[in-house]
């Protein structure tokens, strides 16, 4: 994707739900629009997942993000990444994790070819962390994981969902500490709250930190640009203030009944945990069962179905 032209754009970003399992129970978790059905499978077998990711990279995907659930509870993910990375070493591979697993999983992912990490801060302090579904054990694990990632020096984002005023003190402490870290704090609005908005987040940031020294637009060749706010003490905060509802990159956006409320801040294909390919979180009705084609007709047919689907949406 080289420009934000509507319709038939080249989609180069793939978000992969590698599992729906997660030790956290955050109320605002949207599961990428991919909730697990009771009694259903939690993830694709490694063989299917690898084949579909190979197809994606062959179809022009050059940015892959692993998510869930909690992707790092999937013990075979480093081996999956290793084999996919061998097939497509040029791709940017990243993960969104709550960090409630062993830092050793992070090390294994790095060895397999991981490029970047997003750590979801489900409450920075203990009180906020437990309010968002955590426990003391997972809080300790998250802190150890965070320190390991920060010490590594690789690119890192800290995702923080700002829900309401009860988060202000917790967010303020994170922002204060992050000013001295090699990290970007990605403050996100709660997509389950119809009154949430980037403007509300911006107002909260100004109230907590004062006016930033700089406000810059950061392009993303594979998605939508974001706004970075930079303070004199080095704190950098990212806001996703452009949304699919405004940009309308897909043909289906023109008649989408959810467009007026759409606040999704990225352009990406989703590979869901059950093998469906979907253009955005809110439109499962537009998905195709790509893994069924793979299993019944093989990789060549699945590749053709992938290309046809991208062209159609």
Backbone torsions as a table, in degrees:
resi	resn	phi	psi	omega
1	UNK	NA	120.2	-178.0
2	UNK	-109.8	-13.7	179.6
3	UNK	-153.4	165.3	-178.2
4	UNK	-94.4	47.4	176.5
5	UNK	-78.0	140.3	-179.8
6	UNK	-70.6	146.3	170.3
7	UNK	69.9	134.5	174.6
8	UNK	58.4	24.8	176.7
9	UNK	-71.8	153.8	176.4
10	UNK	-75.8	121.6	-179.2
11	UNK	-94.1	117.5	-174.9
12	UNK	-116.7	9.3	-176.4
13	UNK	-122.9	127.2	-179.8
14	UNK	-124.7	126.3	175.7
15	UNK	-107.3	123.8	-169.7
16	UNK	-114.8	116.5	174.7
17	UNK	-82.7	98.7	-173.2
18	UNK	-82.8	-17.2	176.0
19	UNK	-166.0	154.1	172.7
20	UNK	-99.2	-1.8	179.8
21	UNK	-71.9	142.8	178.8
22	UNK	-162.9	136.1	178.1
23	UNK	-80.5	-8.1	178.7
24	UNK	-95.1	165.5	178.6
25	UNK	-138.5	56.5	-177.0
26	UNK	-71.8	129.0	-175.1
27	UNK	-66.9	-26.3	-176.7
28	UNK	-91.5	0.7	-177.1
29	UNK	-64.4	125.1	-179.2
30	UNK	-100.1	-1.8	176.1
31	UNK	53.2	30.1	-178.6
32	UNK	55.9	26.6	-176.3
33	UNK	71.0	25.2	-170.8
34	UNK	-131.4	59.4	-179.4
35	UNK	-69.6	145.3	178.6
36	UNK	-79.1	136.3	175.9
37	UNK	-78.8	140.4	179.4
38	UNK	-53.9	128.3	179.2
39	UNK	82.5	-3.4	-178.7
40	UNK	-85.6	170.1	177.4
41	UNK	-67.6	148.3	-177.8
42	UNK	-92.6	-12.6	-174.8
43	UNK	-167.5	160.1	175.1
44	UNK	-76.1	147.1	170.0
45	UNK	-59.4	150.3	-176.5
46	UNK	-55.2	-40.5	-177.2
47	UNK	-60.1	-44.9	179.7
48	UNK	-68.4	-43.3	-178.7
49	UNK	-61.0	-45.5	179.7
50	UNK	-63.2	-42.7	-178.7
51	UNK	-63.0	-42.8	-179.4
52	UNK	-68.0	-36.0	177.4
53	UNK	-70.5	-35.2	174.3
54	UNK	-61.3	-44.5	178.5
55	UNK	-60.1	-44.5	-179.0
56	UNK	-60.2	-46.2	-179.6
57	UNK	-67.1	-32.9	176.0
58	UNK	-69.6	-24.7	179.7
59	UNK	-89.1	6.8	174.8
60	UNK	108.3	4.6	175.4
61	UNK	-69.7	126.2	175.9
62	UNK	-127.5	12.0	174.9
63	UNK	-143.3	122.0	-178.0
64	UNK	-126.1	132.5	175.1
65	UNK	-123.6	127.9	177.5
66	UNK	-90.6	133.1	178.3
67	UNK	-149.9	-175.5	-178.0
68	UNK	-152.1	-138.5	23.1
69	UNK	39.8	-163.5	176.2
70	UNK	-107.5	104.6	-172.8
71	UNK	-61.0	-30.5	-174.9
72	UNK	-81.5	3.5	168.8
73	UNK	-83.2	-9.3	177.2
74	UNK	-83.9	104.0	-170.1
75	UNK	-63.1	-27.0	-177.1
76	UNK	-92.0	5.6	-177.3
77	UNK	-62.0	-41.0	177.2
78	UNK	-59.3	-38.5	179.3
79	UNK	-68.8	-38.4	177.0
80	UNK	-62.0	-48.4	179.3
81	UNK	-60.2	-41.1	-178.6
82	UNK	-58.2	-44.5	-178.0
83	UNK	-72.8	-38.6	178.0
84	UNK	-68.3	-39.1	178.2
85	UNK	-63.5	-36.4	177.1
86	UNK	-63.8	-36.7	179.0
87	UNK	-73.0	-38.2	-175.9
88	UNK	-136.4	76.1	-175.9
89	UNK	-70.5	-15.4	-178.2
90	UNK	-78.2	-13.7	-173.3
91	UNK	-76.9	144.3	173.6
92	UNK	-84.3	115.2	-178.8
93	UNK	-109.3	126.3	178.9
94	UNK	-137.1	172.4	-177.3
95	UNK	-141.2	143.7	168.4
96	UNK	-105.8	117.7	-176.6
97	UNK	-133.8	148.1	173.5
98	UNK	-81.8	-7.8	176.4
99	UNK	71.3	21.3	-177.1
100	UNK	-94.6	18.8	175.1
101	UNK	-113.2	-179.3	-178.7
102	UNK	-69.1	140.5	174.1
103	UNK	-56.9	-20.4	178.5
104	UNK	-61.6	-32.4	177.0
105	UNK	-63.5	-38.1	176.6
106	UNK	-62.8	-44.8	179.1
107	UNK	-60.5	-42.2	179.3
108	UNK	-64.5	-38.6	177.9
109	UNK	-66.2	-39.3	176.6
110	UNK	-61.7	-44.2	179.5
111	UNK	-62.1	-29.2	-177.7
112	UNK	-84.4	-12.9	177.6
113	UNK	123.2	14.7	178.3
114	UNK	-63.6	134.6	-178.8
115	UNK	-93.8	-44.8	-171.5
116	UNK	-145.8	165.8	-178.7
117	UNK	-137.4	136.0	166.9
118	UNK	-109.2	122.4	175.2
119	UNK	-102.8	119.1	177.2
120	UNK	-78.9	119.7	-179.5
121	UNK	-92.4	89.5	-179.7
122	UNK	-83.3	66.0	-172.0
123	UNK	93.5	116.7	-178.4
124	UNK	-79.7	-49.4	175.3
125	UNK	-85.3	165.2	-174.5
126	UNK	-59.8	-44.6	-177.4
127	UNK	-60.2	-48.0	-179.9
128	UNK	-66.8	-37.2	179.8
129	UNK	-62.2	-44.5	-179.3
130	UNK	-72.3	-31.0	176.5
131	UNK	-64.3	-26.9	-178.1
132	UNK	-97.5	18.8	171.2
133	UNK	102.2	6.9	-180.0
134	UNK	-90.9	173.5	177.2
135	UNK	-131.2	167.5	-178.5
136	UNK	-56.9	-42.1	-178.8
137	UNK	-60.5	-45.3	-178.9
138	UNK	-73.7	-28.4	175.7
139	UNK	-63.8	-45.6	178.2
140	UNK	-62.9	-42.5	179.4
141	UNK	-63.5	-42.8	179.7
142	UNK	-61.4	-43.0	-179.4
143	UNK	-64.4	-40.9	177.7
144	UNK	-64.2	-40.8	179.2
145	UNK	-64.5	-45.0	-178.9
146	UNK	-61.0	-43.7	178.9
147	UNK	-63.7	-37.2	178.3
148	UNK	-64.2	-44.5	-178.1
149	UNK	-67.9	-42.3	179.4
150	UNK	-63.4	-37.0	-179.0
151	UNK	-69.5	-21.2	-175.4
152	UNK	-73.8	-29.1	177.2
153	UNK	83.6	3.0	178.0
154	UNK	-81.3	165.2	178.6
155	UNK	-56.6	134.6	-178.9
156	UNK	-144.6	140.3	169.8
157	UNK	-117.8	144.3	175.8
158	UNK	-110.3	109.8	-178.0
159	UNK	-86.5	126.4	178.9
160	UNK	-131.5	118.5	177.1
161	UNK	-86.0	116.7	179.1
162	UNK	-90.3	112.5	-174.5
163	UNK	-96.9	-49.0	-178.9
164	UNK	-163.3	-170.6	-173.6
165	UNK	-62.1	-23.5	-179.6
166	UNK	-68.9	-12.2	178.0
167	UNK	-88.8	-9.5	-170.0
168	UNK	-59.9	-48.4	-177.7
169	UNK	-65.1	-39.7	179.8
170	UNK	-66.0	-44.9	178.5
171	UNK	-64.3	-38.5	179.5
172	UNK	-59.5	-40.6	-179.9
173	UNK	-68.4	-40.4	177.0
174	UNK	-61.3	-46.2	-178.6
175	UNK	-62.4	-39.7	179.3
176	UNK	-62.5	-46.5	-179.8
177	UNK	-69.4	-39.1	-175.4
178	UNK	-68.9	-17.9	177.9
179	UNK	-59.7	-25.2	179.4
180	UNK	-101.3	9.7	-177.5
181	UNK	-108.3	155.5	173.8
182	UNK	-82.8	65.8	-172.8
183	UNK	-147.1	155.2	170.5
184	UNK	-105.9	131.8	175.9
185	UNK	-93.2	116.9	-178.6
186	UNK	-97.5	97.3	-177.8
187	UNK	-88.4	119.5	-173.0
188	UNK	-111.8	147.6	173.4
189	UNK	-84.6	157.5	-179.1
190	UNK	-79.7	108.9	-175.9
191	UNK	-66.3	-15.8	177.4
192	UNK	-82.7	-8.6	-179.0
193	UNK	-100.2	112.8	-177.8
194	UNK	-66.1	-16.8	-178.9
195	UNK	-95.1	-3.9	-179.8
196	UNK	-72.5	154.5	180.0
197	UNK	-168.1	159.5	174.0
198	UNK	-59.7	-32.2	179.3
199	UNK	-64.7	-38.9	177.9
200	UNK	-64.6	-41.0	177.4
201	UNK	-64.5	-44.8	-179.9
202	UNK	-58.7	-44.9	179.2
203	UNK	-61.1	-39.8	179.0
204	UNK	-65.9	-40.1	179.4
205	UNK	-64.5	-41.9	178.8
206	UNK	-64.0	-39.9	178.7
207	UNK	-64.7	-33.7	-178.0
208	UNK	-84.5	-36.2	-169.2
209	UNK	-122.1	-9.0	-172.9
210	UNK	80.8	-180.0	-178.0
211	UNK	-67.7	137.9	176.1
212	UNK	-71.6	157.6	177.2
213	UNK	-74.6	-31.0	-179.7
214	UNK	-139.7	150.8	172.4
215	UNK	-135.9	111.6	-173.2
216	UNK	-126.3	149.0	174.7
217	UNK	-91.0	126.9	-178.1
218	UNK	-110.5	113.2	-179.3
219	UNK	-72.8	153.4	173.6
220	UNK	-130.3	110.6	-176.3
221	UNK	-63.0	-15.3	-178.4
222	UNK	-109.0	0.0	-176.4
223	UNK	-156.2	-148.9	179.3
224	UNK	-93.1	149.1	174.6
225	UNK	-66.6	156.4	176.9
226	UNK	-124.7	167.7	175.6
227	UNK	-106.4	130.9	175.5
228	UNK	-109.0	128.7	174.7
229	UNK	-102.7	130.4	-175.0
230	UNK	-126.4	127.2	179.2
231	UNK	-102.7	163.1	-173.8
232	UNK	-65.5	-23.2	179.6
233	UNK	-84.8	5.4	176.3
234	UNK	100.6	-8.9	179.0
235	UNK	-63.3	132.0	175.8
236	UNK	-125.1	124.3	-179.0
237	UNK	-119.9	134.2	177.6
238	UNK	-101.1	136.6	172.8
239	UNK	-120.1	130.4	173.2
240	UNK	-91.1	89.6	-173.8
241	UNK	-106.4	10.3	168.4
242	UNK	-115.4	139.8	-171.9
243	UNK	-129.5	154.2	179.0
244	UNK	-57.9	-35.4	-179.3
245	UNK	-60.0	-30.8	178.3
246	UNK	-86.1	-41.5	-175.6
247	UNK	-78.1	-36.4	178.5
248	UNK	51.6	64.7	-174.9
249	UNK	-77.2	-19.1	-177.0
250	UNK	-103.7	152.2	175.0
251	UNK	-58.2	-36.8	-178.2
252	UNK	-65.1	-19.7	179.9
253	UNK	-62.3	-30.4	-174.4
254	UNK	-60.8	-33.7	-177.6
255	UNK	-116.8	12.5	-176.1
256	UNK	-70.2	123.7	-179.9
257	UNK	-68.2	-17.3	-178.8
258	UNK	-94.6	0.0	-174.9
259	UNK	-59.2	-42.0	-178.8
260	UNK	-60.0	-26.4	-179.8
261	UNK	-102.2	0.6	-173.0
262	UNK	-69.4	123.7	178.3
263	UNK	-126.1	21.2	178.0
264	UNK	-68.1	129.9	-170.9
265	UNK	-102.2	17.1	179.9
266	UNK	-140.4	157.9	171.0
267	UNK	-110.1	113.6	-176.8
268	UNK	-161.6	150.3	166.4
269	UNK	-80.8	148.2	173.3
270	UNK	-111.8	131.1	167.4
271	UNK	-102.9	109.0	-171.9
272	UNK	-80.2	167.3	-172.5
273	UNK	-65.6	-20.5	-179.3
274	UNK	-102.8	10.4	174.5
275	UNK	92.2	13.4	174.1
276	UNK	-87.9	146.0	174.0
277	UNK	-106.6	130.4	-169.5
278	UNK	-141.4	141.7	-176.0
279	UNK	-82.8	-22.6	178.4
280	UNK	-158.2	167.9	-174.9
281	UNK	-64.9	-31.6	-169.1
282	UNK	-91.0	-2.0	-174.0
283	UNK	-126.9	66.5	174.8
284	UNK	-62.4	-20.4	178.7
285	UNK	-68.2	-16.6	178.7
286	UNK	-93.5	-0.8	-173.6
287	UNK	-76.6	160.8	171.6
288	UNK	-124.6	149.2	179.8
289	UNK	-85.4	78.9	-173.7
290	UNK	-68.2	-30.4	-179.5
291	UNK	-70.5	-29.8	177.0
292	UNK	-64.2	-43.3	177.0
293	UNK	-62.1	-42.0	178.6
294	UNK	-59.2	-46.5	-174.7
295	UNK	-71.6	-33.8	-174.3
296	UNK	-95.2	-25.4	-174.0
297	UNK	-126.2	-11.0	176.4
298	UNK	97.8	175.1	-172.9
299	UNK	-67.3	-37.1	-178.4
300	UNK	-63.1	-43.2	179.2
301	UNK	-68.3	-39.3	178.4
302	UNK	-64.7	-37.5	177.8
303	UNK	-63.7	-42.4	178.2
304	UNK	-65.3	-39.9	179.0
305	UNK	-65.7	-37.8	177.3
306	UNK	-59.9	-51.0	-178.7
307	UNK	-61.8	-41.6	-179.7
308	UNK	-65.3	-39.6	-179.5
309	UNK	-65.0	-46.4	-179.3
310	UNK	-60.6	-39.7	179.1
311	UNK	-67.9	-29.3	-173.3
312	UNK	-81.4	-29.0	-174.9
313	UNK	-83.7	NA	NA
